Amino acid sequence: MANAPTIAVIDYHKGNLSSVARGLARAGAEALVTDDPTQIRTADALVLPGVGSFYDAIAFMHESGQDEAVLDAVRGGAGVPFLGICLGLQLLFERGDEGVPTDGAAVESTEPYGAGLAPGTVFEAEGRRWARGLGLLHGSCTVLPSRRLKVPHVGWDQVHLTHSGSGHPLLQGFAEGTNVYFTHSYAVDTDIDTSDAVALTHYARNFASVVSRGNLYGCQFHPEKSSAHGHQILENFVELARLSKGLE
């Protein structure tokens, strides 16, 4: 396909990624589902879908070398565009506690977010165990409280644009209060940089449902399951990849 960017859909062996790949193809990309770090490094853009737990996903990525491939491809703000979906958004951040083993060795970290530790490292800080994420964005991923509402959060819910979300290139054609499809128990916490949040959702607590910094983008919802609004997100990301590659 002329002017079609090659977008690697990163496979960390935790689910069927075909719906994401099909959505990207319909949006005009050459979608490549791959677990190969070399193909991840050389793609025009990256998509990290979300299936499984924070710890299991980041541990597999570290053991397979996918983490370093992603970091090599996106670091510095001048790298290729990256879109994290659901868990993929969460893995952009510094730490998460989903699925972290409660027994076995853990690093005692003097830095609460595990700075300097390899992705997937289990460490103790602030009286609890965490797994180190990719560390590309600041903050934590924690479970949604379930005092009144059922968790996991499954179904259609609204996203509300922040000031930086209005006119954001990933959200072109995306109206305030749009309903999209969620299925998750964990979300980014309130310790993230507020400037990274371009849309918010409230379920059990407020959380960033779309994040962005430089060439990094993330959606807590599933665009591939969100009908026309989700397809618009994928089209916008493909356009960002096309522009990044100079395929106008």
FENJO-V110830 format. One line per field, one symbol per residue. psi: psi as a letter, one per 30 degrees, with the letter a starting at -180 (. if undefined). burial: # if it has 24 or more other ideal C-beta (glycine too) atoms within 12 Angstrom, else .. A space follows every 10 residues. Layout:
psi = ???
burial = ???
//
This chain:
psi = kkgjkjjkjk jghgljgeee eeeeeffglj kjkkgjeeee eflflkkjlj kaleeeeeee eeefgeeeee eeeflffgal kkjkkceeee fflellgkgk kfllkkkjkf jfggkflkkf kklkkhglkl kkafgflkal klkkkheelk kljkakllkk kleffjgkef gkgjlkgkkl kkjlfllkaf glkfffjfkl kjjelkljfk lkkbgklkkf ljefghbeee eeeeeeeeee eeeefgi.
burial = ....###### ##.##.#.## #.###.#### #####.#.## #.######## ########## ##.####.## #.##....## ########## ########## ........#. ..##..#### #####...## ########## ####...... ..#...#### ##..#..### #..#...#.# #########. .##..##### #.###.#### ###.###### ######..## ########## ##.##...
//
